[in-house]
Structure formats: structure tokens, C-alpha cells
């Protein structure tokens, strides 16, 4: 009895997986052809790099930015710093990055903990 149930479950699983892999009828003809050439590239919000200032050191002129799960920026990338929607400064990623954090040098402005960093 148990052997029959296992065989039946195996058959159902194999057919289910094979059905996902089999080519089906797709309506590719209904899609318009891709346009080539120049144009504006729009980056979805999910891929825009944005961070938050979690530490500041005005004496040594650097901040620590937290980028969450978005991934870390490259060294040399510049970010505009915003507080309550108003630009208050600018930083350049300069070095050590770990987990979700990156260190950036303050290029201009007075930056506070909690400010937002948006890719320039």
C-alpha cells in the first residue's frame, strides 16, 4: 500500500515538473519589436541606490552609510545628502565596506545622523 502511494506521488511530481519545462504556445508575434537606438534609460526605484547616514565624524570628515539590502556602492561613487527633502551636502564613497555599511568622505555640507543619501 505504502509503496503504491510513493509511486503515485513520484509520478505526479515528475509530470508536474515536466509540465513546467515543456515548451508551450507563446504569443511572441503579439509583442512589438524592440526599439533600437538612443533614448532615456529609466532605472526602477528598486534598483536605485539609496542609503541612510548612521554615523558622522565631523572632525575626521567622514560618514558611515547604511544601504540595507540594496547592495553596496562602488568606491568613488558620489551621493547627494538630503534632510527633510532638501539637499544639505555631498559625500564620496571612499572605503571600507562591510555588511550593509560603507564609509564616505564628506565633500560638502553639514551632515547629520538620519540624513538620506541618494545616488547623484
Biotite code that builds the C-alpha atoms (Angstrom):
import biotite.structure as struc

atoms = struc.array([
    struc.Atom([0.000, 0.000, 0.000], chain_id="A", res_id=1, res_name="UNK", atom_name="CA", element="C"),
    struc.Atom([2.700, 2.487, 1.023], chain_id="A", res_id=2, res_name="UNK", atom_name="CA", element="C"),
    struc.Atom([4.756, 1.511, -1.999], chain_id="A", res_id=3, res_name="UNK", atom_name="CA", element="C"),
    struc.Atom([1.816, 2.308, -4.300], chain_id="A", res_id=4, res_name="UNK", atom_name="CA", element="C"),
    struc.Atom([1.310, 5.732, -2.696], chain_id="A", res_id=5, res_name="UNK", atom_name="CA", element="C"),
    struc.Atom([5.002, 6.587, -3.093], chain_id="A", res_id=6, res_name="UNK", atom_name="CA", element="C"),
    struc.Atom([4.938, 5.549, -6.771], chain_id="A", res_id=7, res_name="UNK", atom_name="CA", element="C"),
    struc.Atom([1.793, 7.635, -7.350], chain_id="A", res_id=8, res_name="UNK", atom_name="CA", element="C"),
    struc.Atom([3.338, 10.713, -5.659], chain_id="A", res_id=9, res_name="UNK", atom_name="CA", element="C"),
    struc.Atom([6.534, 10.272, -7.704], chain_id="A", res_id=10, res_name="UNK", atom_name="CA", element="C"),
    struc.Atom([4.569, 10.093, -10.960], chain_id="A", res_id=11, res_name="UNK", atom_name="CA", element="C"),
    struc.Atom([2.567, 13.210, -10.078], chain_id="A", res_id=12, res_name="UNK", atom_name="CA", element="C"),
    struc.Atom([5.732, 15.135, -9.117], chain_id="A", res_id=13, res_name="UNK", atom_name="CA", element="C"),
    struc.Atom([7.579, 14.137, -12.317], chain_id="A", res_id=14, res_name="UNK", atom_name="CA", element="C"),
    struc.Atom([4.635, 15.042, -14.536], chain_id="A", res_id=15, res_name="UNK", atom_name="CA", element="C"),
    struc.Atom([4.176, 18.340, -12.715], chain_id="A", res_id=16, res_name="UNK", atom_name="CA", element="C"),
    struc.Atom([7.836, 19.270, -13.143], chain_id="A", res_id=17, res_name="UNK", atom_name="CA", element="C"),
    struc.Atom([7.899, 18.106, -16.756], chain_id="A", res_id=18, res_name="UNK", atom_name="CA", element="C"),
    struc.Atom([4.853, 20.235, -17.493], chain_id="A", res_id=19, res_name="UNK", atom_name="CA", element="C"),
    struc.Atom([6.739, 23.315, -16.288], chain_id="A", res_id=20, res_name="UNK", atom_name="CA", element="C"),
    struc.Atom([9.664, 22.520, -18.561], chain_id="A", res_id=21, res_name="UNK", atom_name="CA", element="C"),
    struc.Atom([7.741, 21.638, -21.718], chain_id="A", res_id=22, res_name="UNK", atom_name="CA", element="C"),
    struc.Atom([7.509, 24.372, -24.332], chain_id="A", res_id=23, res_name="UNK", atom_name="CA", element="C"),
    struc.Atom([4.053, 25.773, -24.616], chain_id="A", res_id=24, res_name="UNK", atom_name="CA", element="C"),
    struc.Atom([2.347, 28.032, -27.095], chain_id="A", res_id=25, res_name="UNK", atom_name="CA", element="C"),
    struc.Atom([3.568, 31.562, -26.609], chain_id="A", res_id=26, res_name="UNK", atom_name="CA", element="C"),
    struc.Atom([2.200, 34.560, -28.399], chain_id="A", res_id=27, res_name="UNK", atom_name="CA", element="C"),
    struc.Atom([5.545, 36.159, -29.316], chain_id="A", res_id=28, res_name="UNK", atom_name="CA", element="C"),
    struc.Atom([4.037, 37.538, -32.516], chain_id="A", res_id=29, res_name="UNK", atom_name="CA", element="C"),
    struc.Atom([1.780, 39.825, -30.476], chain_id="A", res_id=30, res_name="UNK", atom_name="CA", element="C"),
    struc.Atom([4.753, 41.619, -28.895], chain_id="A", res_id=31, res_name="UNK", atom_name="CA", element="C"),
    struc.Atom([6.015, 44.736, -30.667], chain_id="A", res_id=32, res_name="UNK", atom_name="CA", element="C"),
    struc.Atom([9.631, 44.618, -31.848], chain_id="A", res_id=33, res_name="UNK", atom_name="CA", element="C"),
    struc.Atom([12.203, 46.173, -29.532], chain_id="A", res_id=34, res_name="UNK", atom_name="CA", element="C"),
    struc.Atom([13.294, 49.669, -30.457], chain_id="A", res_id=35, res_name="UNK", atom_name="CA", element="C"),
    struc.Atom([16.969, 50.236, -31.066], chain_id="A", res_id=36, res_name="UNK", atom_name="CA", element="C"),
    struc.Atom([18.949, 53.403, -30.738], chain_id="A", res_id=37, res_name="UNK", atom_name="CA", element="C"),
    struc.Atom([19.183, 56.129, -28.136], chain_id="A", res_id=38, res_name="UNK", atom_name="CA", element="C"),
    struc.Atom([16.659, 57.116, -25.595], chain_id="A", res_id=39, res_name="UNK", atom_name="CA", element="C"),
    struc.Atom([16.149, 57.704, -21.941], chain_id="A", res_id=40, res_name="UNK", atom_name="CA", element="C"),
    struc.Atom([17.067, 54.916, -19.555], chain_id="A", res_id=41, res_name="UNK", atom_name="CA", element="C"),
    struc.Atom([14.753, 54.752, -16.590], chain_id="A", res_id=42, res_name="UNK", atom_name="CA", element="C"),
    struc.Atom([16.033, 52.970, -13.503], chain_id="A", res_id=43, res_name="UNK", atom_name="CA", element="C"),
    struc.Atom([13.295, 51.324, -11.463], chain_id="A", res_id=44, res_name="UNK", atom_name="CA", element="C"),
    struc.Atom([13.090, 52.544, -7.879], chain_id="A", res_id=45, res_name="UNK", atom_name="CA", element="C"),
    struc.Atom([14.049, 49.090, -6.628], chain_id="A", res_id=46, res_name="UNK", atom_name="CA", element="C"),
    struc.Atom([17.463, 49.413, -8.285], chain_id="A", res_id=47, res_name="UNK", atom_name="CA", element="C"),
    struc.Atom([18.286, 52.959, -7.248], chain_id="A", res_id=48, res_name="UNK", atom_name="CA", element="C"),
    struc.Atom([20.976, 53.035, -4.635], chain_id="A", res_id=49, res_name="UNK", atom_name="CA", element="C"),
    struc.Atom([19.883, 54.939, -1.564], chain_id="A", res_id=50, res_name="UNK", atom_name="CA", element="C"),
    struc.Atom([21.270, 54.867, 1.929], chain_id="A", res_id=51, res_name="UNK", atom_name="CA", element="C"),
    struc.Atom([20.941, 56.432, 5.322], chain_id="A", res_id=52, res_name="UNK", atom_name="CA", element="C"),
    struc.Atom([23.573, 58.180, 7.416], chain_id="A", res_id=53, res_name="UNK", atom_name="CA", element="C"),
    struc.Atom([24.069, 56.119, 10.587], chain_id="A", res_id=54, res_name="UNK", atom_name="CA", element="C"),
    struc.Atom([27.282, 57.733, 11.921], chain_id="A", res_id=55, res_name="UNK", atom_name="CA", element="C"),
    struc.Atom([29.055, 61.025, 11.365], chain_id="A", res_id=56, res_name="UNK", atom_name="CA", element="C"),
    struc.Atom([32.530, 62.214, 12.294], chain_id="A", res_id=57, res_name="UNK", atom_name="CA", element="C"),
    struc.Atom([32.857, 65.917, 11.525], chain_id="A", res_id=58, res_name="UNK", atom_name="CA", element="C"),
    struc.Atom([36.370, 66.064, 12.998], chain_id="A", res_id=59, res_name="UNK", atom_name="CA", element="C"),
    struc.Atom([37.709, 63.437, 10.560], chain_id="A", res_id=60, res_name="UNK", atom_name="CA", element="C"),
    struc.Atom([35.265, 64.499, 7.830], chain_id="A", res_id=61, res_name="UNK", atom_name="CA", element="C"),
    struc.Atom([33.523, 61.182, 7.099], chain_id="A", res_id=62, res_name="UNK", atom_name="CA", element="C"),
    struc.Atom([30.169, 59.432, 7.489], chain_id="A", res_id=63, res_name="UNK", atom_name="CA", element="C"),
    struc.Atom([29.004, 55.818, 7.635], chain_id="A", res_id=64, res_name="UNK", atom_name="CA", element="C"),
    struc.Atom([26.122, 54.992, 5.297], chain_id="A", res_id=65, res_name="UNK", atom_name="CA", element="C"),
    struc.Atom([23.751, 52.036, 5.653], chain_id="A", res_id=66, res_name="UNK", atom_name="CA", element="C"),
    struc.Atom([22.413, 50.682, 2.343], chain_id="A", res_id=67, res_name="UNK", atom_name="CA", element="C"),
    struc.Atom([20.262, 47.893, 3.772], chain_id="A", res_id=68, res_name="UNK", atom_name="CA", element="C"),
    struc.Atom([19.701, 45.025, 1.364], chain_id="A", res_id=69, res_name="UNK", atom_name="CA", element="C"),
    struc.Atom([20.280, 47.092, -1.782], chain_id="A", res_id=70, res_name="UNK", atom_name="CA", element="C"),
    struc.Atom([23.923, 46.166, -2.141], chain_id="A", res_id=71, res_name="UNK", atom_name="CA", element="C"),
    struc.Atom([26.946, 48.354, -1.600], chain_id="A", res_id=72, res_name="UNK", atom_name="CA", element="C"),
    struc.Atom([28.053, 51.135, -3.945], chain_id="A", res_id=73, res_name="UNK", atom_name="CA", element="C"),
    struc.Atom([31.449, 51.242, -5.637], chain_id="A", res_id=74, res_name="UNK", atom_name="CA", element="C"),
    struc.Atom([34.328, 53.249, -4.237], chain_id="A", res_id=75, res_name="UNK", atom_name="CA", element="C"),
    struc.Atom([34.288, 56.720, -5.763], chain_id="A", res_id=76, res_name="UNK", atom_name="CA", element="C"),
    struc.Atom([30.518, 56.947, -6.238], chain_id="A", res_id=77, res_name="UNK", atom_name="CA", element="C"),
    struc.Atom([29.074, 60.254, -5.103], chain_id="A", res_id=78, res_name="UNK", atom_name="CA", element="C"),
    struc.Atom([25.847, 60.730, -3.186], chain_id="A", res_id=79, res_name="UNK", atom_name="CA", element="C"),
    struc.Atom([23.782, 63.814, -2.529], chain_id="A", res_id=80, res_name="UNK", atom_name="CA", element="C"),
    struc.Atom([22.679, 64.063, 1.102], chain_id="A", res_id=81, res_name="UNK", atom_name="CA", element="C"),
    struc.Atom([19.122, 65.149, 1.885], chain_id="A", res_id=82, res_name="UNK", atom_name="CA", element="C"),
    struc.Atom([17.415, 66.203, 5.096], chain_id="A", res_id=83, res_name="UNK", atom_name="CA", element="C"),
    struc.Atom([13.630, 66.541, 5.018], chain_id="A", res_id=84, res_name="UNK", atom_name="CA", element="C"),
    struc.Atom([13.727, 66.594, 1.209], chain_id="A", res_id=85, res_name="UNK", atom_name="CA", element="C"),
    struc.Atom([16.287, 69.406, 0.969], chain_id="A", res_id=86, res_name="UNK", atom_name="CA", element="C"),
    struc.Atom([19.845, 68.834, -0.261], chain_id="A", res_id=87, res_name="UNK", atom_name="CA", element="C"),
    struc.Atom([22.289, 69.576, 2.561], chain_id="A", res_id=88, res_name="UNK", atom_name="CA", element="C"),
    struc.Atom([25.555, 68.060, 1.344], chain_id="A", res_id=89, res_name="UNK", atom_name="CA", element="C"),
    struc.Atom([27.510, 65.627, -0.744], chain_id="A", res_id=90, res_name="UNK", atom_name="CA", element="C"),
    struc.Atom([29.715, 62.605, 0.034], chain_id="A", res_id=91, res_name="UNK", atom_name="CA", element="C"),
    struc.Atom([32.029, 60.294, -1.923], chain_id="A", res_id=92, res_name="UNK", atom_name="CA", element="C"),
    struc.Atom([32.338, 56.593, -1.019], chain_id="A", res_id=93, res_name="UNK", atom_name="CA", element="C"),
    struc.Atom([35.947, 56.123, -0.002], chain_id="A", res_id=94, res_name="UNK", atom_name="CA", element="C"),
    struc.Atom([36.483, 52.891, 1.692], chain_id="A", res_id=95, res_name="UNK", atom_name="CA", element="C"),
    struc.Atom([35.851, 50.113, 3.945], chain_id="A", res_id=96, res_name="UNK", atom_name="CA", element="C"),
    struc.Atom([32.546, 48.449, 3.294], chain_id="A", res_id=97, res_name="UNK", atom_name="CA", element="C"),
    struc.Atom([31.102, 45.638, 5.374], chain_id="A", res_id=98, res_name="UNK", atom_name="CA", element="C"),
    struc.Atom([27.703, 44.007, 5.619], chain_id="A", res_id=99, res_name="UNK", atom_name="CA", element="C"),
    struc.Atom([25.370, 46.827, 4.587], chain_id="A", res_id=100, res_name="UNK", atom_name="CA", element="C"),
    struc.Atom([27.652, 49.726, 5.554], chain_id="A", res_id=101, res_name="UNK", atom_name="CA", element="C"),
    struc.Atom([30.097, 51.897, 3.589], chain_id="A", res_id=102, res_name="UNK", atom_name="CA", element="C"),
    struc.Atom([32.345, 54.773, 4.638], chain_id="A", res_id=103, res_name="UNK", atom_name="CA", element="C"),
    struc.Atom([32.173, 58.027, 2.656], chain_id="A", res_id=104, res_name="UNK", atom_name="CA", element="C"),
    struc.Atom([34.168, 61.257, 2.832], chain_id="A", res_id=105, res_name="UNK", atom_name="CA", element="C"),
    struc.Atom([32.207, 64.470, 3.260], chain_id="A", res_id=106, res_name="UNK", atom_name="CA", element="C"),
    struc.Atom([32.709, 66.601, 0.139], chain_id="A", res_id=107, res_name="UNK", atom_name="CA", element="C"),
    struc.Atom([30.465, 69.465, 1.231], chain_id="A", res_id=108, res_name="UNK", atom_name="CA", element="C"),
    struc.Atom([27.786, 70.355, 3.742], chain_id="A", res_id=109, res_name="UNK", atom_name="CA", element="C"),
    struc.Atom([26.948, 69.617, 7.336], chain_id="A", res_id=110, res_name="UNK", atom_name="CA", element="C"),
    struc.Atom([25.618, 66.077, 7.565], chain_id="A", res_id=111, res_name="UNK", atom_name="CA", element="C"),
    struc.Atom([23.658, 64.634, 10.474], chain_id="A", res_id=112, res_name="UNK", atom_name="CA", element="C"),
    struc.Atom([22.759, 61.127, 11.553], chain_id="A", res_id=113, res_name="UNK", atom_name="CA", element="C"),
    struc.Atom([19.463, 60.155, 9.886], chain_id="A", res_id=114, res_name="UNK", atom_name="CA", element="C"),
    struc.Atom([20.032, 62.123, 6.657], chain_id="A", res_id=115, res_name="UNK", atom_name="CA", element="C"),
    struc.Atom([19.311, 60.303, 3.399], chain_id="A", res_id=116, res_name="UNK", atom_name="CA", element="C"),
    struc.Atom([21.932, 59.550, 0.740], chain_id="A", res_id=117, res_name="UNK", atom_name="CA", element="C"),
    struc.Atom([20.773, 59.381, -2.880], chain_id="A", res_id=118, res_name="UNK", atom_name="CA", element="C"),
    struc.Atom([22.966, 58.476, -5.844], chain_id="A", res_id=119, res_name="UNK", atom_name="CA", element="C"),
    struc.Atom([23.983, 61.590, -7.695], chain_id="A", res_id=120, res_name="UNK", atom_name="CA", element="C"),
])
